[in-house]
Amino acid sequence: MNAAGRTVRVERFETVVIGGGQAGLAVGHYLEQQDADFVILDGASRIGESWRQRWDSLRLFTPAAYSGLPGMPFPAPASHLPDKDEVADYLTRYAERLDLPVRLDTRVTSLEHDGHRFVVATSGPAFEADQVVVATGPFQQPKIPAVGGRLSPDIQQLHSSDYRNPFDLPDGPVLVVGAGNSGAQIALELARFRKVWLAGRNPGYLPRRLLGRDLFDWIWPVMSRATMDTALGQRLRKRAAHGDQRIGIPERALTAAGIVRVGRLADERGGLPVCGSVVLEPSAIIWCTGFEPDYGWIKLPVLDDAGAPRHRRGISTSVDGLYFAGLRFQHRVSSSLIGGVGRDAAFIAAQISSHPSQRMPEVLPA
């Protein structure tokens, strides 16, 4: 029975994969090759739904040649930059073509352990498993600075994950907070129709093409080889902590579009945002300030002080039989990208296949 006293159907698998996005599907591909007993759980009604819900004009910054999952290349010319609906459709076809056992409309509410096996509570049946892969990805909970709660209610505020297009916003100038790839793309789109301020430091810029070839023709081999146990991998991870460099959008492109660059939004005055020393009066603010982990539903001692999983190459270092997939810098610089998740997925699936899964998971010291 559940907490409400109702009888809940329980299904049992050797492995439960939580999350039907790119990481979960890639793990599923390798588990299917091993003829494993597993299921993939996802709370959405369609595969790829998180991509369909992003802003209308979103495109990947990685070309199609580097945006495929294992076993099925992305069906587009190598240099094409897929839009968000193409990505969603690709993920759908991937699951269908490989006949992966994805259970949709099954939102996971908690992950526990009963002393014998993992127990996954969902919006429907409960699931028991000897091993669990958490593949919910690195982009979970939208992050909005605390100053947002002190601004006037007359200013419409939304995170980039809720932005769709310029015509959904009220008339008047817009403040975009965060000058990385997402912020710059959205600011450029909005600037075609209204005044735009873009707040935040310049994170640096990489050209879209270099010596006649796409940038990723040069850097993808480095991203794929740069693991977290190398000096290069650690250096790139440290650099990313200060913000990803923009791809193909230099500062001069922002200026040419009429976008006004302002300082960091760190305060408010009379309910209005203060960027640097300038008080602005926007009709709307779009927060392009990233995401943060949301693992509160995992009722096991697996997180560090920052709320991130303790792991080694996706293997939990706290609970035996628990794995993670799709984390940023999980093992490589490319680990969280569609085209980079496959190697980590293969490694995790290999660990699962060699695991003495009937053994009770051991809780290890932190």
Helices and strands as residue ranges (DSSP letters): E 10-18, H 22-33, E 38-41, H 49-52, G 64-66, H 84-97, E 102-103, E 108-113, E 118-122, E 126-134, E 141-142, G 146-150, E 156-159, G 166-168, E 174-177, H 181-190, E 196-199, E 205-206, E 209-210, E 213-214, H 215-225, H 231-240, E 246-247, H 251-256, E 260-262, E 265-269, E 272-275, E 278-279, E 284-287, E 291-292, E 311-312, E 315-316, E 322-324, H 341-353
